[in-house]
Amino acid sequence: MVRELHNDDAGRYLVATATGSHYVLDLKARTVTRQMGASAPLVDYLDAGFSQLRRDGEALGLLLLESCAVGASARFWIHVREDIPTLRMTSPVVRIDALDPSGA
């Protein structure tokens, strides 16, 4: 398991959050894709429910990976709309798994 990702890292990663959402970060292609409720939320987040966000399931342009570390909220600057950058913050990250760490 990876503990932290940085903006200049390469590869593809699956980031799981406390509410059960999963994010696939492709740091070579510079995209992020969110899947709502892909796994059960942690006990402390059972009351949070599921939040559907605009363009869930679509690969969105990743402008900047501000932070992404296990135990803290991830912060991504993305293109939800082409005319204005959007800051998306997650619930605490519980796991980061390398899908293709080489970036090939």
The first five atom37 places (N, CA, C, CB, O) and aatype in JSON, in Angstrom:
{
  "aatype": [12, 19, 1, 6, 10, 8, 2, 3, 3, 0, 7, 1, 18, 10, 19, 0, 16, 0, 16, 7, 15, 8, 18, 19, 10, 3, 10, 11, 0, 1, 16, 19, 16, 1, 5, 12, 7, 0, 15, 0, 14, 10, 19, 3, 18, 10, 3, 0, 7, 13, 15, 5, 10, 1, 1, 3, 7, 6, 0, 10, 7, 10, 10, 10, 10, 6, 15, 4, 0, 19, 7, 0, 15, 0, 1, 13, 17, 9, 8, 19, 1, 6, 3, 9, 14, 16, 10, 1, 12, 16, 15, 14, 19, 19, 1, 9, 3, 0, 10, 3, 14, 15, 7, 0],
  "atom_mask": [
    [1, 1, 1, 1, 1],
    [1, 1, 1, 1, 1],
    [1, 1, 1, 1, 1],
    [1, 1, 1, 1, 1],
    [1, 1, 1, 1, 1],
    [1, 1, 1, 1, 1],
    [1, 1, 1, 1, 1],
    [1, 1, 1, 1, 1],
    [1, 1, 1, 1, 1],
    [1, 1, 1, 1, 1],
    [1, 1, 1, 0, 1],
    [1, 1, 1, 1, 1],
    [1, 1, 1, 1, 1],
    [1, 1, 1, 1, 1],
    [1, 1, 1, 1, 1],
    [1, 1, 1, 1, 1],
    [1, 1, 1, 1, 1],
    [1, 1, 1, 1, 1],
    [1, 1, 1, 1, 1],
    [1, 1, 1, 0, 1],
    [1, 1, 1, 1, 1],
    [1, 1, 1, 1, 1],
    [1, 1, 1, 1, 1],
    [1, 1, 1, 1, 1],
    [1, 1, 1, 1, 1],
    [1, 1, 1, 1, 1],
    [1, 1, 1, 1, 1],
    [1, 1, 1, 1, 1],
    [1, 1, 1, 1, 1],
    [1, 1, 1, 1, 1],
    [1, 1, 1, 1, 1],
    [1, 1, 1, 1, 1],
    [1, 1, 1, 1, 1],
    [1, 1, 1, 1, 1],
    [1, 1, 1, 1, 1],
    [1, 1, 1, 1, 1],
    [1, 1, 1, 0, 1],
    [1, 1, 1, 1, 1],
    [1, 1, 1, 1, 1],
    [1, 1, 1, 1, 1],
    [1, 1, 1, 1, 1],
    [1, 1, 1, 1, 1],
    [1, 1, 1, 1, 1],
    [1, 1, 1, 1, 1],
    [1, 1, 1, 1, 1],
    [1, 1, 1, 1, 1],
    [1, 1, 1, 1, 1],
    [1, 1, 1, 1, 1],
    [1, 1, 1, 0, 1],
    [1, 1, 1, 1, 1],
    [1, 1, 1, 1, 1],
    [1, 1, 1, 1, 1],
    [1, 1, 1, 1, 1],
    [1, 1, 1, 1, 1],
    [1, 1, 1, 1, 1],
    [1, 1, 1, 1, 1],
    [1, 1, 1, 0, 1],
    [1, 1, 1, 1, 1],
    [1, 1, 1, 1, 1],
    [1, 1, 1, 1, 1],
    [1, 1, 1, 0, 1],
    [1, 1, 1, 1, 1],
    [1, 1, 1, 1, 1],
    [1, 1, 1, 1, 1],
    [1, 1, 1, 1, 1],
    [1, 1, 1, 1, 1],
    [1, 1, 1, 1, 1],
    [1, 1, 1, 1, 1],
    [1, 1, 1, 1, 1],
    [1, 1, 1, 1, 1],
    [1, 1, 1, 0, 1],
    [1, 1, 1, 1, 1],
    [1, 1, 1, 1, 1],
    [1, 1, 1, 1, 1],
    [1, 1, 1, 1, 1],
    [1, 1, 1, 1, 1],
    [1, 1, 1, 1, 1],
    [1, 1, 1, 1, 1],
    [1, 1, 1, 1, 1],
    [1, 1, 1, 1, 1],
    [1, 1, 1, 1, 1],
    [1, 1, 1, 1, 1],
    [1, 1, 1, 1, 1],
    [1, 1, 1, 1, 1],
    [1, 1, 1, 1, 1],
    [1, 1, 1, 1, 1],
    [1, 1, 1, 1, 1],
    [1, 1, 1, 1, 1],
    [1, 1, 1, 1, 1],
    [1, 1, 1, 1, 1],
    [1, 1, 1, 1, 1],
    [1, 1, 1, 1, 1],
    [1, 1, 1, 1, 1],
    [1, 1, 1, 1, 1],
    [1, 1, 1, 1, 1],
    [1, 1, 1, 1, 1],
    [1, 1, 1, 1, 1],
    [1, 1, 1, 1, 1],
    [1, 1, 1, 1, 1],
    [1, 1, 1, 1, 1],
    [1, 1, 1, 1, 1],
    [1, 1, 1, 1, 1],
    [1, 1, 1, 0, 1],
    [1, 1, 1, 1, 1]
  ],
  "atom_positions": [
    [[0.84, -1.18, 0.0], [0.0, 0.0, 0.0], [0.89, 1.24, 0.0], [-0.96, 0.0, 1.22], [1.91, 1.3, 0.69]],
    [[0.48, 2.22, -0.77], [1.17, 3.51, -0.85], [0.64, 4.4, 0.27], [0.98, 4.18, -2.26], [-0.56, 4.37, 0.55]],
    [[1.48, 5.18, 0.89], [1.05, 6.06, 2.0], [0.7, 7.48, 1.54], [2.14, 6.14, 3.05], [-0.13, 8.15, 2.16]],
    [[1.34, 7.93, 0.43], [1.13, 9.32, 0.0], [1.48, 9.45, -1.48], [1.99, 10.29, 0.85], [2.39, 8.78, -1.99]],
    [[0.74, 10.33, -2.17], [1.03, 10.65, -3.56], [1.34, 12.13, -3.68], [-0.15, 10.27, -4.47], [0.85, 12.96, -2.92]],
    [[2.18, 12.44, -4.67], [2.55, 13.83, -4.94], [2.21, 14.18, -6.38], [4.05, 14.07, -4.66], [2.1, 13.29, -7.23]],
    [[2.06, 15.45, -6.65], [1.68, 15.92, -7.98], [2.64, 15.46, -9.07], [1.6, 17.42, -7.97], [2.2, 15.23, -10.2]],
    [[3.91, 15.32, -8.77], [4.88, 14.94, -9.8], [5.14, 13.43, -9.86], [6.17, 15.65, -9.55], [6.04, 13.0, -10.58]],
    [[4.36, 12.63, -9.13], [4.47, 11.17, -9.23], [3.93, 10.71, -10.58], [3.7, 10.47, -8.07], [3.26, 11.48, -11.28]],
    [[4.21, 9.46, -10.94], [3.71, 8.86, -12.18], [2.88, 7.63, -11.82], [4.88, 8.48, -13.15], [2.93, 7.16, -10.69]],
    [[2.14, 7.11, -12.78], [1.39, 5.88, -12.59], [-0.09, 6.1, -12.35], [0.0, 0.0, 0.0], [-0.59, 7.22, -12.36]],
    [[-0.77, 4.97, -12.12], [-2.22, 4.97, -11.83], [-2.43, 4.39, -10.45], [-3.02, 4.16, -12.91], [-1.78, 3.42, -10.06]],
    [[-3.35, 5.0, -9.7], [-3.59, 4.61, -8.32], [-5.08, 4.61, -8.01], [-2.86, 5.55, -7.36], [-5.84, 5.41, -8.56]],
    [[-5.48, 3.69, -7.14], [-6.84, 3.66, -6.62], [-6.79, 4.23, -5.21], [-7.43, 2.22, -6.63], [-6.08, 3.72, -4.34]],
    [[-7.56, 5.29, -5.0], [-7.61, 5.96, -3.7], [-9.0, 5.71, -3.11], [-7.31, 7.51, -3.83], [-10.0, 6.11, -3.69]],
    [[-9.06, 5.05, -1.95], [-10.32, 4.76, -1.26], [-10.48, 5.73, -0.1], [-10.37, 3.28, -0.77], [-9.52, 6.01, 0.62]],
    [[-11.7, 6.23, 0.1], [-11.96, 7.19, 1.16], [-12.88, 6.62, 2.23], [-12.56, 8.47, 0.58], [-13.5, 5.57, 2.04]],
    [[-12.97, 7.31, 3.35], [-13.74, 6.86, 4.51], [-15.23, 6.71, 4.2], [-13.56, 7.82, 5.66], [-15.9, 5.88, 4.83]],
    [[-15.76, 7.47, 3.26], [-17.19, 7.37, 2.93], [-17.47, 6.26, 1.92], [-17.69, 8.69, 2.39], [-18.62, 6.0, 1.59]],
    [[-16.41, 5.61, 1.42], [-16.59, 4.51, 0.47], [-16.39, 4.88, -0.98], [0.0, 0.0, 0.0], [-16.5, 4.02, -1.86]],
    [[-16.12, 6.15, -1.27], [-15.84, 6.55, -2.64], [-14.46, 6.09, -3.05], [-15.97, 8.08, -2.8], [-13.54, 5.99, -2.23]],
    [[-14.32, 5.81, -4.34], [-13.03, 5.44, -4.91], [-12.67, 6.44, -5.99], [-13.05, 3.99, -5.47], [-13.52, 6.88, -6.76]],
    [[-11.41, 6.79, -6.04], [-10.88, 7.69, -7.07], [-9.76, 6.95, -7.78], [-10.37, 9.05, -6.46], [-8.86, 6.4, -7.14]],
    [[-9.79, 6.94, -9.1], [-8.67, 6.43, -9.88], [-7.9, 7.65, -10.36], [-9.15, 5.51, -11.08], [-8.41, 8.46, -11.14]],
    [[-6.67, 7.76, -9.89], [-5.79, 8.84, -10.3], [-4.82, 8.31, -11.34], [-5.02, 9.44, -9.09], [-4.08, 7.37, -11.08]],
    [[-4.83, 8.9, -12.51], [-3.86, 8.58, -13.55], [-2.94, 9.78, -13.66], [-4.56, 8.23, -14.93], [-3.28, 10.78, -14.3]],
    [[-1.79, 9.68, -13.03], [-0.9, 10.83, -12.94], [-0.09, 11.05, -14.21], [0.03, 10.66, -11.77], [0.5, 12.12, -14.39]],
    [[-0.06, 10.07, -15.1], [0.58, 10.26, -16.41], [-0.4, 10.95, -17.35], [1.05, 8.9, -17.01], [-0.05, 11.93, -18.01]],
    [[-1.63, 10.46, -17.42], [-2.66, 11.05, -18.29], [-3.25, 12.32, -17.67], [-3.77, 10.03, -18.55], [-3.95, 13.07, -18.36]],
    [[-2.98, 12.55, -16.38], [-3.48, 13.72, -15.64], [-5.01, 13.72, -15.6], [-2.98, 15.03, -16.29], [-5.66, 14.71, -15.95]],
    [[-5.58, 12.58, -15.15], [-7.03, 12.47, -14.98], [-7.36, 11.89, -13.61], [-7.66, 11.6, -16.09], [-6.53, 11.23, -12.98]],
    [[-8.59, 12.16, -13.17], [-9.13, 11.57, -11.95], [-10.57, 11.16, -12.23], [-9.03, 12.57, -10.73], [-11.35, 11.93, -12.81]],
    [[-10.93, 9.95, -11.8], [-12.27, 9.43, -12.0], [-12.82, 8.99, -10.65], [-12.28, 8.24, -13.02], [-12.18, 8.2, -9.95]],
    [[-13.99, 9.49, -10.27], [-14.6, 9.16, -8.97], [-15.75, 8.18, -9.17], [-15.1, 10.43, -8.25], [-16.57, 8.33, -10.07]],
    [[-15.8, 7.17, -8.29], [-16.93, 6.26, -8.22], [-17.53, 6.37, -6.83], [-16.49, 4.78, -8.54], [-16.88, 6.07, -5.83]],
    [[-18.78, 6.81, -6.77], [-19.48, 6.99, -5.51], [-19.81, 5.64, -4.88], [-20.76, 7.81, -5.71], [-20.25, 4.72, -5.58]],
    [[-19.6, 5.5, -3.57], [-20.03, 4.32, -2.82], [-19.52, 3.01, -3.37], [0.0, 0.0, 0.0], [-20.26, 2.04, -3.43]],
    [[-18.27, 2.98, -3.77], [-17.7, 1.75, -4.34], [-17.42, 0.69, -3.28], [-16.41, 2.08, -5.08], [-17.3, -0.49, -3.59]],
    [[-17.32, 1.12, -2.02], [-17.13, 0.18, -0.91], [-17.91, 0.72, 0.29], [-15.6, -0.01, -0.57], [-18.37, 1.86, 0.29]],
    [[-18.06, -0.12, 1.3], [-18.79, 0.3, 2.51], [-18.02, 1.4, 3.23], [-19.02, -0.91, 3.45], [-16.8, 1.35, 3.32]],
    [[-18.73, 2.39, 3.76], [-18.05, 3.44, 4.53], [-17.55, 2.91, 5.87], [-18.99, 4.63, 4.76], [-18.05, 1.92, 6.39]],
    [[-16.56, 3.61, 6.41], [-16.11, 3.28, 7.77], [-17.23, 3.57, 8.76], [-14.83, 4.08, 8.13], [-18.11, 4.39, 8.48]],
    [[-17.2, 2.93, 9.9], [-18.25, 3.07, 10.92], [-18.5, 4.54, 11.26], [-17.87, 2.3, 12.19], [-19.65, 4.95, 11.38]],
    [[-17.44, 5.33, 11.41], [-17.6, 6.74, 11.76], [-18.28, 7.55, 10.67], [-16.26, 7.35, 12.06], [-18.69, 8.69, 10.91]],
    [[-18.42, 6.99, 9.47], [-18.99, 7.72, 8.34], [-20.3, 7.1, 7.84], [-17.99, 7.77, 7.2], [-20.77, 7.43, 6.75]],
    [[-20.89, 6.2, 8.63], [-22.15, 5.57, 8.22], [-23.27, 6.58, 8.04], [-22.57, 4.51, 9.24], [-24.11, 6.42, 7.16]],
    [[-23.3, 7.62, 8.86], [-24.35, 8.63, 8.79], [-24.12, 9.65, 7.68], [-24.48, 9.34, 10.1], [-25.01, 10.46, 7.39]],
    [[-22.96, 9.63, 7.06], [-22.65, 10.61, 6.01], [-23.46, 10.35, 4.74], [-21.15, 10.58, 5.68], [-23.72, 11.28, 3.98]],
    [[-23.85, 9.12, 4.53], [-24.61, 8.79, 3.32], [-23.72, 8.84, 2.1], [0.0, 0.0, 0.0], [-22.5, 8.99, 2.2]],
    [[-24.35, 8.72, 0.93], [-23.62, 8.77, -0.33], [-23.91, 10.09, -1.01], [-24.01, 7.58, -1.25], [-25.06, 10.53, -1.07]],
    [[-22.88, 10.71, -1.5], [-23.03, 11.98, -2.21], [-22.66, 11.79, -3.66], [-22.17, 13.09, -1.56], [-21.53, 11.41, -3.99]],
    [[-23.62, 12.05, -4.54], [-23.31, 12.01, -5.95], [-22.78, 13.38, -6.35], [-24.56, 11.62, -6.8], [-23.4, 14.4, -6.06]],
    [[-21.63, 13.38, -7.0], [-21.01, 14.63, -7.43], [-21.1, 14.75, -8.94], [-19.54, 14.7, -6.98], [-21.2, 13.76, -9.66]],
    [[-21.07, 15.98, -9.4], [-21.16, 16.25, -10.82], [-20.07, 15.49, -11.58], [-21.05, 17.76, -11.08], [-18.9, 15.55, -11.22]],
    [[-20.48, 14.79, -12.62], [-19.6, 14.04, -13.53], [-18.92, 12.84, -12.88], [-18.56, 14.96, -14.08], [-17.83, 12.45, -13.3]],
    [[-19.56, 12.26, -11.85], [-19.07, 11.0, -11.29], [-18.93, 9.97, -12.42], [-20.01, 10.46, -10.17], [-19.76, 9.92, -13.33]],
    [[-17.89, 9.16, -12.34], [-17.68, 8.11, -13.33], [-16.96, 8.56, -14.58], [0.0, 0.0, 0.0], [-16.58, 7.73, -15.41]],
    [[-16.76, 9.86, -14.75], [-16.06, 10.39, -15.92], [-14.62, 10.72, -15.56], [-16.78, 11.64, -16.47], [-14.33, 11.16, -14.45]],
    [[-13.72, 10.52, -16.5], [-12.32, 10.91, -16.31], [-12.23, 12.42, -16.5], [-11.35, 10.15, -17.3], [-12.45, 12.93, -17.6]],
    [[-11.91, 13.12, -15.44], [-11.8, 14.58, -15.47], [-10.34, 14.99, -15.49], [-12.52, 15.2, -14.26], [-9.49, 14.31, -14.91]],
    [[-10.06, 16.09, -16.14], [-8.69, 16.59, -16.2], [-8.19, 16.98, -14.82], [0.0, 0.0, 0.0], [-8.84, 17.73, -14.1]],
    [[-7.03, 16.47, -14.47], [-6.39, 16.78, -13.19], [-5.41, 17.92, -13.4], [-5.68, 15.53, -12.59], [-4.4, 17.77, -14.09]],
    [[-5.71, 19.06, -12.81], [-4.84, 20.22, -12.92], [-3.71, 20.16, -11.91], [-5.64, 21.51, -12.74], [-2.56, 20.47, -12.23]],
    [[-4.04, 19.76, -10.67], [-3.05, 19.72, -9.6], [-3.5, 18.75, -8.52], [-2.82, 21.13, -9.0], [-4.64, 18.82, -8.05]],
    [[-2.62, 17.86, -8.14], [-2.84, 17.01, -6.98], [-2.21, 17.76, -5.81], [-2.22, 15.55, -7.16], [-1.0, 17.69, -5.59]],
    [[-3.05, 18.48, -5.06], [-2.55, 19.31, -3.96], [-2.08, 18.45, -2.8], [-3.62, 20.28, -3.48], [-1.02, 18.7, -2.22]],
    [[-2.87, 17.43, -2.45], [-2.48, 16.52, -1.38], [-3.27, 15.23, -1.5], [-2.69, 17.17, 0.02], [-4.43, 15.22, -1.91]],
    [[-2.62, 14.14, -1.13], [-3.27, 12.84, -1.11], [-2.43, 11.91, -0.24], [-3.45, 12.25, -2.56], [-1.41, 11.39, -0.67]],
    [[-2.88, 11.72, 1.01], [-2.14, 10.89, 1.96], [-3.13, 10.13, 2.83], [-1.19, 11.75, 2.83], [-4.19, 10.65, 3.18]],
    [[-2.79, 8.91, 3.18], [-3.62, 8.1, 4.07], [-3.79, 8.85, 5.4], [-2.99, 6.69, 4.3], [-2.82, 9.32, 5.98]],
    [[-5.04, 8.94, 5.85], [-5.35, 9.59, 7.12], [-5.78, 11.03, 7.0], [0.0, 0.0, 0.0], [-6.17, 11.64, 8.0]],
    [[-5.71, 11.6, 5.8], [-6.1, 12.99, 5.6], [-6.99, 13.09, 4.36], [-4.85, 13.91, 5.45], [-7.01, 12.19, 3.53]],
    [[-7.72, 14.18, 4.25], [-8.53, 14.42, 3.05], [-7.63, 14.7, 1.87], [-9.52, 15.59, 3.27], [-6.65, 15.44, 1.98]],
    [[-7.96, 14.11, 0.72], [-7.24, 14.42, -0.51], [-7.82, 15.71, -1.09], [-7.33, 13.23, -1.54], [-9.0, 16.01, -0.91]],
    [[-6.97, 16.44, -1.8], [-7.38, 17.69, -2.44], [-6.89, 17.68, -3.88], [-6.83, 18.93, -1.67], [-5.69, 17.64, -4.15]],
    [[-7.87, 17.73, -4.82], [-7.57, 17.71, -6.25], [-8.12, 18.98, -6.89], [-8.17, 16.45, -6.92], [-9.26, 19.36, -6.63]],
    [[-7.34, 19.62, -7.72], [-7.84, 20.7, -8.59], [-8.14, 20.04, -9.93], [-6.79, 21.9, -8.74], [-7.24, 19.5, -10.57]],
    [[-9.4, 20.09, -10.35], [-9.84, 19.38, -11.54], [-10.66, 20.29, -12.45], [-10.66, 18.14, -11.16], [-11.05, 21.39, -12.08]],
    [[-10.91, 19.78, -13.67], [-11.79, 20.44, -14.62], [-13.15, 19.75, -14.59], [-11.19, 20.43, -16.06], [-13.36, 18.77, -15.31]],
    [[-14.07, 20.24, -13.76], [-15.45, 19.75, -13.82], [-16.15, 20.51, -14.94], [-16.19, 19.94, -12.43], [-16.9, 19.94, -15.73]],
    [[-15.88, 21.8, -14.99], [-16.29, 22.67, -16.09], [-15.01, 23.19, -16.74], [-17.23, 23.87, -15.6], [-14.02, 23.42, -16.05]],
    [[-15.02, 23.36, -18.03], [-13.81, 23.78, -18.73], [-13.43, 25.23, -18.45], [-13.99, 23.58, -20.22], [-12.29, 25.62, -18.67]],
    [[-14.38, 26.04, -17.98], [-14.1, 27.48, -17.83], [-13.59, 27.88, -16.45], [-15.34, 28.25, -18.13], [-13.17, 29.02, -16.26]],
    [[-13.63, 26.96, -15.5], [-13.19, 27.32, -14.14], [-12.66, 26.08, -13.42], [-14.36, 27.96, -13.34], [-13.31, 25.04, -13.44]],
    [[-11.51, 26.17, -12.78], [-11.0, 25.03, -12.01], [-11.86, 24.77, -10.76], [-9.53, 25.27, -11.59], [-12.43, 25.7, -10.19]],
    [[-11.93, 23.52, -10.36], [-12.72, 23.12, -9.19], [-11.81, 22.41, -8.2], [-13.92, 22.22, -9.59], [-11.05, 21.52, -8.58]],
    [[-11.9, 22.8, -6.93], [-11.2, 22.08, -5.87], [-12.13, 21.02, -5.33], [-10.72, 23.05, -4.74], [-13.21, 21.34, -4.82]],
    [[-11.73, 19.77, -5.43], [-12.52, 18.67, -4.86], [-11.75, 18.11, -3.69], [-12.82, 17.56, -5.93], [-10.59, 17.74, -3.81]],
    [[-12.43, 18.06, -2.52], [-11.84, 17.51, -1.3], [-12.59, 16.24, -0.93], [-11.87, 18.54, -0.13], [-13.82, 16.19, -1.06]],
    [[-11.87, 15.24, -0.47], [-12.48, 13.96, -0.13], [-12.62, 13.84, 1.39], [-11.65, 12.8, -0.69], [-12.08, 14.64, 2.15]],
    [[-13.35, 12.82, 1.81], [-13.28, 12.41, 3.21], [-11.89, 11.8, 3.4], [-14.44, 11.38, 3.58], [-11.17, 11.61, 2.42]],
    [[-11.49, 11.5, 4.63], [-10.13, 10.97, 4.83], [-9.83, 9.76, 3.96], [-9.94, 10.6, 6.29], [-10.65, 8.86, 3.79]],
    [[-8.64, 9.75, 3.41], [-8.15, 8.64, 2.58], [-7.81, 7.48, 3.51], [-6.9, 9.07, 1.72], [-7.1, 7.65, 4.5]],
    [[-8.33, 6.29, 3.18], [-8.07, 5.11, 4.01], [-7.09, 4.14, 3.34], [-9.37, 4.39, 4.32], [-6.5, 3.28, 4.0]],
    [[-6.93, 4.28, 2.02], [-6.05, 3.35, 1.32], [-5.67, 3.93, -0.04], [-6.74, 1.96, 1.14], [-6.48, 4.55, -0.72]],
    [[-4.42, 3.71, -0.42], [-3.94, 4.06, -1.76], [-3.24, 2.82, -2.32], [-2.96, 5.31, -1.73], [-2.25, 2.35, -1.76]],
    [[-3.76, 2.3, -3.42], [-3.18, 1.12, -4.05], [-2.67, 1.46, -5.44], [-4.2, -0.03, -4.13], [-3.35, 2.13, -6.21]],
    [[-1.46, 1.0, -5.74], [-0.89, 1.21, -7.07], [-1.58, 0.27, -8.07], [0.66, 0.97, -7.06], [-1.61, -0.94, -7.86]],
    [[-2.13, 0.83, -9.13], [-2.71, 0.04, -10.21], [-1.66, -0.16, -11.29], [-3.97, 0.72, -10.78], [-1.57, -1.23, -11.89]],
    [[-0.88, 0.87, -11.54], [0.23, 0.84, -12.5], [1.23, 1.88, -12.05], [-0.26, 1.12, -13.97], [1.24, 2.99, -12.59]],
    [[2.07, 1.56, -11.09], [2.97, 2.54, -10.53], [4.05, 3.04, -11.48], [3.61, 1.97, -9.34], [4.65, 4.08, -11.24]],
    [[4.29, 2.3, -12.55], [5.36, 2.69, -13.46], [4.96, 3.83, -14.38], [5.8, 1.51, -14.29], [5.81, 4.53, -14.93]],
    [[3.65, 4.02, -14.56], [3.17, 5.05, -15.46], [3.27, 4.67, -16.92], [0.0, 0.0, 0.0], [3.13, 5.52, -17.79]],
    [[3.51, 3.39, -17.19], [3.66, 2.94, -18.57], [2.36, 2.98, -19.33], [4.22, 1.54, -18.6], [2.33, 2.63, -20.51]]
  ]
}
